[in-house]
Amino acid sequence: MTIPDNYKADHLFLLIGENPLPNYVAARLLLKPEGTVYLVHTTATAGKDKPADLLKKELKKHNITTKPISLGDAESDGDKIRAKIKEEIKPKGKPPLQGKVGLNYTGGTKAMSVHAYQALQELDLTEPVFSYLDSRKLAIHIDGKDQPIPVALELSPPPTLETILGLHNLSWKKEPIRQSQLPEISEEFSKLHLDHHQAKAWRKWCDTVFKNLKNPESYWKKDTQFPKPPNLKLSVTAQNKVPDEIQKILRDQGWASTSELSLSIAKDQAKFSTFGDACQWLDGGWLEDYVLSKVEKLAPKYSIRDSIMSLHIKDPRNQNRQTDQFEFDVAFLRGYQLFGISCTTSSNHKMCKQKLFEAQLRAKQLGGNEARVALVCCYESPSEWLKKELNFVVDDRKIEVFGRQDLEPSEFTKKLDQWIYRNAGK
């Protein structure tokens, strides 16, 4: 539902907190053309690469004019907060601001919200607009209006994942993968991983043959450092070999003979950039590929516009750092709402729990309270057990766990659909 013009402001005051995403949404939805956004910030949220500065940069891309209002260290000083905002609206010795004034009080501290609100009321302005962005319903509440206005999909053009990262002074180390690579093969792998014994045998083989293809930092070696030819024996020992069903998949693709897997053929046919990328896909990347392919199928239904996998975030404070600051295996946006999915072929309880917990923290860091997170894994026990362990940290509805038995394609698609549906601004 489009925001009616009578709720938009010529002068929109935003309270800047640690996460500038709600401010970004409010600025783009609640400001009239040619209007000005006033960024009410503290010392902690202003300066180079701080929330106010990063928000200004992103809004500038939409030709939105911003003006800073510094509270210094007075984020809890009610008198100073009110005085600063009043002075901006009705400066001494100068004409007052002309046009409608609005305050979106989603961000900032509680004291900033209370006293900024009070300042506008004390000025006795003509129909000021007070608003709040509801992270649960993905809707804007306008004071005096009975029903909130749904805004989940109202931003046009919609933000991208790059926008979300930019608001946090983050960027990816290399361009992420923007569409599934081998959806049919990854689906076959997912079916075979329903069988614990088959999955265990495949993991044992992968751990053995890939061990010598990584450097001491556990990164894949360069192509020039791989064996020549880059072939892998399907049977290492009688007790350590590729399961017959997976051998059949590899042979059907033309990647393997009866005795060896050719990384050269796999790389060329699947258009992997390096032998290491081919190994990574076989070593567990197929699960990310599978998940992304299912997200893509649901994209039209839920207006999902930006979906990627292998999102590796670099540390802005250390550009030379080799390891990622953090990563998302699969991520997508529905409007401005971030969905992050962590993937692992592990069935280990401790590892699965750690992956889910870390993904939840990172998703909230980037996407705020609107963010949702899921774990796709090979956990053997009922997935609800893992979810319950995070109930003390996060609303149960916000997270989902897909265990081994959920990997079956129709079941996975159904559960993925339900997770997105119950979080789509409901």
C-alpha positions as CSV (number, residue, x, y, z in Angstrom):
1,M,0.0,0.0,0.0
2,T,1.5,3.3,-1.1
3,I,2.0,5.9,1.7
4,P,-0.6,8.7,1.2
5,D,0.9,12.2,0.5
6,N,-0.7,13.7,3.6
7,Y,1.6,11.4,5.7
8,K,4.7,12.5,4.0
9,A,6.9,15.3,5.2
10,D,8.9,18.2,3.7
11,H,11.2,18.0,6.7
12,L,11.6,14.5,8.1
13,F,13.5,14.0,11.4
14,L,15.2,10.6,11.9
15,L,16.8,9.4,15.1
16,I,20.0,7.5,14.3
17,G,20.8,4.3,16.1
18,E,23.3,1.5,15.5
19,N,21.4,0.0,12.6
20,P,20.5,2.6,9.9
21,L,18.3,0.3,7.9
22,P,14.9,1.4,9.5
23,N,16.0,5.0,8.9
24,Y,16.8,4.2,5.3
25,V,13.3,2.8,4.8
26,A,11.6,5.7,6.5
27,A,13.5,8.3,4.5
28,R,12.6,6.7,1.2
29,L,8.9,6.3,2.1
30,L,8.0,9.3,4.2
31,L,9.8,12.2,2.5
32,K,8.1,14.4,-0.1
33,P,10.0,15.1,-3.3
34,E,12.6,17.9,-2.8
35,G,12.3,17.4,1.0
36,T,15.1,17.2,3.5
37,V,16.0,14.5,6.0
38,Y,17.4,15.6,9.3
39,L,19.8,13.0,10.8
40,V,19.6,13.4,14.6
41,H,22.8,11.6,15.8
42,T,25.2,11.3,18.7
43,T,28.9,11.2,18.8
44,A,28.8,7.4,18.7
45,T,26.7,7.3,15.5
46,A,28.4,10.1,13.5
47,G,31.7,10.4,11.7
48,K,33.5,8.5,9.0
49,D,31.9,5.1,8.4
50,K,29.5,5.5,11.2
51,P,25.7,4.9,10.8
52,A,24.8,8.6,10.1
53,D,27.5,8.9,7.5
54,L,26.7,5.6,5.8
55,L,23.0,6.4,5.7
56,K,23.8,9.8,4.1
57,K,25.8,8.0,1.4
58,E,23.0,5.5,0.5
59,L,20.3,8.2,0.5
60,K,22.4,10.4,-1.8
61,K,22.0,7.7,-4.4
62,H,18.3,8.5,-4.4
63,N,18.9,12.2,-4.6
64,I,17.7,12.7,-1.0
65,T,19.1,15.7,0.8
66,T,20.3,15.2,4.4
67,K,21.3,17.5,7.2
68,P,23.0,16.4,10.4
69,I,21.9,17.4,13.9
70,S,24.4,16.5,16.5
71,L,23.5,15.8,20.1
72,G,27.1,15.2,21.0
73,D,27.2,12.8,23.9
74,A,23.7,14.0,25.1
75,E,21.7,11.0,23.9
76,S,20.0,10.9,27.3
77,D,19.8,14.6,28.0
78,G,16.1,15.5,27.5
79,D,16.6,19.3,27.7
80,K,19.3,19.3,25.1
81,I,17.5,16.9,22.7
82,R,14.4,19.1,22.8
83,A,16.4,22.3,22.4
84,K,18.4,21.0,19.4
85,I,15.3,19.9,17.5
86,K,13.3,23.1,18.3
87,E,16.2,25.2,17.2
88,E,16.3,23.4,13.9
89,I,12.6,23.9,13.2
90,K,12.2,27.4,14.6
91,P,15.7,29.0,14.7
92,K,16.1,32.2,16.6
93,G,16.2,35.3,14.4
94,K,15.4,33.2,11.3
95,P,12.2,32.1,9.6
96,P,10.8,28.7,10.7
97,L,10.9,25.6,8.5
98,Q,8.2,25.8,5.8
99,G,6.0,22.8,5.0
100,K,5.0,19.7,6.9
101,V,7.3,18.3,9.6
102,G,7.6,14.6,10.4
103,L,9.3,12.5,13.0
104,N,10.1,8.9,12.6
105,Y,11.1,7.6,16.0
106,T,12.1,4.1,15.2
107,G,15.9,4.6,15.7
108,G,18.0,6.2,18.4
109,T,17.7,5.7,22.1
110,K,14.5,5.7,24.1
111,A,15.3,9.1,25.5
112,M,15.8,10.5,22.0
113,S,12.4,9.1,20.9
114,V,10.6,10.5,23.9
115,H,12.1,14.0,23.9
116,A,12.1,14.5,20.1
117,Y,8.4,13.6,20.1
118,Q,7.8,16.1,22.9
119,A,9.8,18.8,21.2
120,L,7.5,18.7,18.1
121,Q,4.4,18.7,20.3
122,E,5.6,21.7,22.3
123,L,6.2,23.7,19.1
124,D,2.5,23.5,18.3
125,L,3.1,22.7,14.7
126,T,0.3,22.3,12.1
127,E,-0.4,18.6,11.8
128,P,3.1,17.1,12.4
129,V,3.4,13.5,11.3
130,F,4.7,11.0,13.9
131,S,5.6,7.5,12.6
132,Y,7.2,4.2,13.6
133,L,8.4,1.3,11.5
134,D,7.1,-2.0,12.9
135,S,9.8,-4.7,12.4
136,R,7.3,-7.5,13.1
137,K,4.5,-6.5,10.7
138,L,6.8,-4.7,8.2
139,A,4.5,-1.8,8.4
140,I,4.5,1.9,9.3
141,H,2.4,3.1,12.2
142,I,1.2,6.7,11.8
143,D,0.0,8.3,15.0
144,G,-3.7,9.0,14.8
145,K,-4.3,6.3,12.1
146,D,-6.0,3.2,13.3
147,Q,-4.3,0.7,11.0
148,P,-0.6,0.4,10.1
149,I,0.4,0.8,6.5
150,P,2.1,-2.4,5.1
151,V,5.4,-1.3,3.4
152,A,7.3,-4.6,3.0
153,L,7.4,-4.2,-0.8
154,E,6.9,-0.5,-1.2
155,L,10.4,0.7,-1.9
156,S,11.0,1.2,-5.7
157,P,13.6,0.5,-6.7
158,P,14.0,-2.1,-3.9
159,P,17.2,-2.2,-2.0
160,T,19.8,-4.8,-2.9
161,L,22.0,-6.9,-0.6
162,E,24.8,-4.5,-1.6
163,T,22.7,-1.6,-0.2
164,I,22.2,-3.5,3.1
165,L,26.0,-4.1,3.3
166,G,26.7,-0.5,2.4
167,L,24.6,0.7,5.4
168,H,27.1,-1.2,7.6
169,N,30.3,-0.2,5.8
170,L,30.7,-3.8,4.6
171,S,31.3,-5.3,1.2
172,W,32.0,-8.7,-0.2
173,K,35.4,-10.1,-0.9
174,K,34.4,-11.3,-4.3
175,E,31.3,-11.2,-6.4
176,P,28.8,-13.8,-4.9
177,I,27.1,-16.4,-7.0
178,R,23.8,-14.9,-8.2
179,Q,22.0,-18.0,-9.5
180,S,22.0,-21.8,-8.8
181,Q,24.7,-23.6,-10.8
182,L,23.6,-27.2,-10.9
183,P,20.1,-27.5,-9.6
184,E,19.3,-30.9,-10.9
185,I,22.5,-32.5,-9.7
186,S,22.3,-30.8,-6.3
187,E,18.8,-32.2,-5.9
188,E,20.1,-35.7,-6.5
189,F,22.8,-35.2,-3.9
190,S,20.1,-34.0,-1.4
191,K,18.1,-37.1,-2.0
192,L,21.1,-39.4,-1.4
193,H,21.9,-37.5,1.8
194,L,18.6,-38.6,3.3
195,D,20.5,-41.9,3.9
196,H,22.9,-41.4,6.9
197,H,25.2,-44.2,5.8
198,Q,25.6,-42.9,2.3
199,A,26.2,-39.3,3.5
200,K,28.8,-40.6,6.0
201,A,30.6,-42.6,3.3
202,W,30.7,-39.5,1.0
203,R,32.0,-37.3,3.8
204,K,34.8,-39.8,4.5
205,W,35.8,-39.9,0.9
206,C,35.7,-36.1,0.6
207,D,37.8,-35.6,3.7
208,T,40.4,-38.0,2.4
209,V,40.8,-36.9,-1.2
210,F,40.5,-33.2,-0.6
211,K,42.9,-33.1,2.3
212,N,46.0,-32.6,0.1
213,L,44.4,-30.2,-2.2
214,K,44.3,-27.4,0.4
215,N,47.1,-25.1,1.6
216,P,48.1,-24.8,5.3
217,E,45.4,-22.1,5.8
218,S,42.7,-24.6,4.5
219,Y,42.1,-22.7,1.3
220,W,42.0,-24.6,-2.0
221,K,45.4,-24.6,-3.8
222,K,45.8,-22.8,-7.1
223,D,45.1,-24.8,-10.3
224,T,48.8,-25.0,-11.1
225,Q,49.3,-26.8,-7.7
226,F,46.8,-29.5,-8.4
227,P,47.9,-33.0,-9.6
228,K,48.4,-33.4,-13.4
229,P,46.0,-34.6,-14.6
230,P,43.6,-33.5,-11.8
231,N,41.9,-36.8,-11.3
232,L,40.6,-38.3,-8.1
233,K,40.3,-42.0,-7.5
234,L,36.7,-43.0,-6.7
235,S,37.9,-45.8,-4.5
236,V,40.7,-44.9,-2.0
237,T,40.4,-48.2,-0.2
238,A,37.8,-51.0,0.0
239,Q,36.3,-49.2,3.0
240,N,36.7,-45.7,1.6
241,K,35.0,-45.1,-1.7
242,V,32.4,-43.0,-3.3
243,P,28.9,-44.6,-2.8
244,D,27.6,-46.4,-5.9
245,E,24.6,-44.1,-6.2
246,I,26.8,-41.0,-6.2
247,Q,29.3,-42.6,-8.6
248,K,26.3,-43.1,-11.0
249,I,25.5,-39.3,-10.8
250,L,29.1,-38.4,-11.5
251,R,29.3,-40.8,-14.5
252,D,25.9,-39.6,-15.8
253,Q,27.3,-36.1,-15.9
254,G,30.4,-37.3,-17.7
255,W,32.6,-36.2,-14.8
256,A,33.8,-39.7,-13.9
257,S,34.9,-42.9,-15.4
258,T,34.5,-46.2,-13.6
259,S,37.5,-45.5,-11.5
260,E,38.3,-41.7,-11.5
261,L,36.7,-38.3,-11.2
262,S,38.1,-35.7,-13.6
263,L,38.1,-32.3,-12.0
264,S,39.1,-30.8,-15.4
265,I,35.9,-32.1,-17.0
266,A,33.8,-31.1,-14.0
267,K,35.3,-27.6,-14.1
268,D,34.7,-27.2,-17.8
269,Q,31.2,-28.6,-17.9
270,A,29.8,-26.8,-14.8
271,K,31.7,-23.6,-15.7
272,F,33.5,-23.5,-12.3
273,S,36.3,-20.9,-12.3
274,T,38.9,-23.1,-10.7
275,F,39.5,-26.7,-9.7
276,G,39.1,-25.5,-6.1
277,D,35.6,-24.3,-6.9
278,A,34.7,-27.7,-8.3
279,C,36.1,-29.4,-5.1
280,Q,34.1,-26.9,-3.0
281,W,30.9,-27.8,-4.7
282,L,31.4,-31.5,-4.2
283,D,32.6,-31.0,-0.6
284,G,29.3,-29.4,0.5
285,G,28.7,-26.4,-1.8
286,W,26.1,-28.6,-3.5
287,L,23.8,-27.9,-0.5
288,E,24.0,-24.1,-0.9
289,D,23.3,-24.7,-4.6
290,Y,20.3,-26.8,-3.8
291,V,18.9,-24.3,-1.3
292,L,19.3,-21.4,-3.7
293,S,17.6,-23.3,-6.5
294,K,14.5,-23.8,-4.2
295,V,14.5,-20.1,-3.2
296,E,14.6,-19.2,-6.9
297,K,11.5,-21.3,-7.5
298,L,9.6,-19.4,-4.8
299,A,10.9,-16.0,-5.9
300,P,7.9,-15.0,-8.0
301,K,5.4,-16.0,-5.4
302,Y,7.0,-13.8,-2.7
303,S,8.5,-11.0,-4.8
304,I,12.1,-12.1,-4.0
305,R,14.4,-9.9,-6.1
306,D,17.9,-10.4,-4.9
307,S,19.1,-14.0,-4.0
308,I,22.7,-15.1,-3.9
309,M,25.0,-17.7,-2.4
310,S,28.6,-17.7,-1.1
311,L,28.4,-14.2,0.3
312,H,31.8,-13.7,1.8
313,I,32.1,-10.4,3.8
314,K,35.5,-8.8,4.2
315,D,36.7,-7.0,7.3
316,P,36.6,-3.2,6.6
317,R,39.2,-2.6,9.3
318,N,41.7,-5.0,7.8
319,Q,41.5,-5.2,4.0
320,N,44.5,-7.6,3.8
321,R,42.9,-10.2,6.1
322,Q,42.6,-13.5,4.3
323,T,39.8,-15.0,6.2
324,D,36.2,-13.7,6.0
325,Q,34.8,-11.5,8.7
326,F,31.7,-13.6,8.3
327,E,29.7,-15.2,5.5
328,F,26.2,-16.2,4.5
329,D,25.8,-19.4,2.5
330,V,22.5,-18.2,1.0
331,A,20.8,-14.8,1.4
332,F,17.9,-13.1,-0.2
333,L,15.8,-10.0,0.2
334,R,12.0,-9.7,0.2
335,G,11.6,-5.9,-0.1
336,Y,14.0,-4.6,2.6
337,Q,13.7,-7.8,4.8
338,L,16.8,-10.0,4.9
339,F,16.6,-13.7,5.0
340,G,19.9,-15.5,5.8
341,I,20.5,-19.2,5.5
342,S,23.4,-21.1,6.9
343,C,24.2,-24.5,5.3
344,T,26.2,-27.4,6.6
345,T,26.3,-31.1,5.7
346,S,27.3,-31.8,9.3
347,S,25.0,-33.8,11.6
348,N,26.9,-32.8,14.8
349,H,24.7,-31.1,17.3
350,K,27.3,-28.7,18.6
351,M,28.4,-27.6,15.2
352,C,24.8,-27.1,13.9
353,K,23.8,-25.1,17.0
354,Q,26.9,-22.9,16.6
355,K,26.1,-22.3,12.9
356,L,22.5,-21.4,13.7
357,F,23.5,-19.1,16.5
358,E,26.2,-17.3,14.5
359,A,23.8,-16.9,11.5
360,Q,21.2,-15.3,13.8
361,L,23.6,-12.8,15.2
362,R,24.9,-11.8,11.7
363,A,21.4,-11.6,10.2
364,K,20.3,-9.3,13.0
365,Q,23.4,-7.2,12.7
366,L,22.7,-6.5,9.0
367,G,19.0,-6.7,8.7
368,G,17.9,-5.5,12.2
369,N,14.9,-7.0,13.9
370,E,13.2,-7.6,10.6
371,A,15.9,-10.2,9.6
372,R,15.1,-13.9,9.6
373,V,17.5,-16.9,9.6
374,A,17.5,-20.6,8.9
375,L,19.9,-23.5,9.1
376,V,19.9,-26.3,6.6
377,C,21.9,-29.3,7.9
378,C,22.0,-33.1,8.2
379,Y,20.9,-33.0,11.9
380,E,19.4,-36.4,12.8
381,S,17.1,-35.5,15.7
382,P,13.9,-33.5,15.2
383,S,14.8,-30.0,14.0
384,E,12.5,-28.5,16.7
385,W,15.1,-29.5,19.3
386,L,17.7,-27.1,17.9
387,K,15.2,-24.3,17.5
388,K,14.2,-24.5,21.1
389,E,17.8,-24.0,22.2
390,L,17.6,-20.5,20.7
391,N,14.2,-19.6,22.1
392,F,15.8,-17.6,24.9
393,V,17.5,-15.4,22.3
394,V,15.1,-15.0,19.4
395,D,11.4,-15.3,18.6
396,D,10.7,-18.9,17.4
397,R,9.0,-17.6,14.3
398,K,12.1,-15.9,13.1
399,I,14.2,-19.0,12.8
400,E,13.8,-22.3,11.0
401,V,15.9,-25.5,11.0
402,F,15.9,-28.0,8.1
403,G,17.3,-31.3,9.2
404,R,18.3,-34.4,7.2
405,Q,14.7,-35.6,6.7
406,D,13.7,-32.2,5.4
407,L,16.2,-32.4,2.5
408,E,13.6,-34.4,0.4
409,P,12.8,-31.9,-2.4
410,S,9.0,-31.7,-2.0
411,E,9.3,-31.5,1.8
412,F,12.1,-29.0,1.7
413,T,10.1,-26.7,-0.7
414,K,7.0,-26.9,1.4
415,K,8.9,-26.1,4.6
416,L,10.8,-23.2,3.0
417,D,7.5,-21.8,1.6
418,Q,5.9,-21.9,5.1
419,W,8.9,-20.2,6.7
420,I,8.8,-17.3,4.2
421,Y,5.0,-17.0,4.4
422,R,4.8,-16.8,8.2
423,N,7.5,-14.1,8.2
424,A,6.3,-12.0,5.2
425,G,5.1,-9.1,7.3
426,K,2.6,-11.2,9.3
